[in-house]
Amino acid sequence: MASAEQIDDFQDIFLENISILKNFSYDVSLSDSGDLEINRNCSEEFLLYARAMETSNHSSLTFEEKQNLEQVKHALYFVVIPAVCVFGFFGNILNIVVFSKKKMCKTLDEIEYCTTIFLIALAISDMMFCFSTFPHVFETRTDGIYGKKDFLLFYKLYAAFAINTFIMSSTLLTVITAIMRYTAICHPFHSRQFISFKKTIAAIVLVFTFSAAFNAPQLWRHAIEDVKCQGPEQFVRLENGKPFRDEKFVYIQRLLLAIVGNFIPLILLLYCNIRLVKALHESQQLRLLHSRDNSGCLSAHRRINITLITIIILFFVLVAPSEISKFISYISHSHSGKGSYTYYLVSMITNTLQCINFSVNFVLYYVIIAPFRRTIHEFVCVLMSRKGTRESTNSQQKQTCIVLTLKEQRRNLI
């Protein structure tokens, strides 16, 4: 999954065809607005590189298309996605707090306990995705030139690795949770053999380790090249790293990413979702028959099943379009298609939908899971009561001060 790769498309496409020219006497400094001011002392290679990055971007598009894309990009990448990431970050923190409190409840059976642990891990992964994506709002440069100690330089170097890792880990955690619920419902006797606390922790560690290892090549996605300047400021430019200059490597890496990170999870989620929906429908009669004995337990399992089914549906609605569109673009291996107006527009919209998927679980849990909703209400009530207690204490102190002041005035009069 390459959400970070699509974000980079506006710059990376043009790194391939920029020629290296001779050095002349120029100095290029950065103004507050991000534009390039030309003085003397830096190489013309630097100047031509910056101009090429700015002028060649969307060069195959008409002026009207460029304007439309810039407006859509500003609205989605600098307003909607940052707001979604902030909401998702704090929403997932609340998810972790509530499910951690639920995990300490002694009434949970082993399957529900392990499912809760998976939901905590999913909230952590989603939270880290939002945290890793948010700094992109500060990346307003279009020339690919950075200061040597610029935070955005390091963000650009490692953001693709972090974002892709957490996208894959969230996907795999959703798949494992769906498989576990499917096995617990459709094969309850076999599920007891491999659903345990230790195996759950091991599976979560394995998911994060595999996701990081699979996306490790993204650490070499960019290479830093120094720009020779005589002035005190030092600038660098980013180019494709050695592995990503090889078209075969890029093609194989994207193909494996599409298969392992997209299509296999989609197939497994589709199968588990169908079976869960059937099991949920068939459990209606079973729930009525055993309502006197295990109503609370069955109700809890039913809520979890409904929640997981909804998460899977949202995954298909919000994530699948982005991944399928990227796969079609990569498999076509056409530069002209990749630089089309439709490609850029679809990429920006699907990237936004994908970000929403990592932030919407809090709303989903709040709507479907009644105990989750009650815990949030209790949390809010505690905060409000503390605030009210502080205000009442302050008001009492003010009243006491006023009374003491009046007494002192009376004594002075006497």
Order of alpha helices (4+ residues) and beta strands (2+ residues): alpha-beta-beta-alpha-alpha-alpha-alpha-beta-alpha-alpha-alpha-beta-beta-alpha-alpha-alpha-alpha-alpha-alpha-alpha-alpha
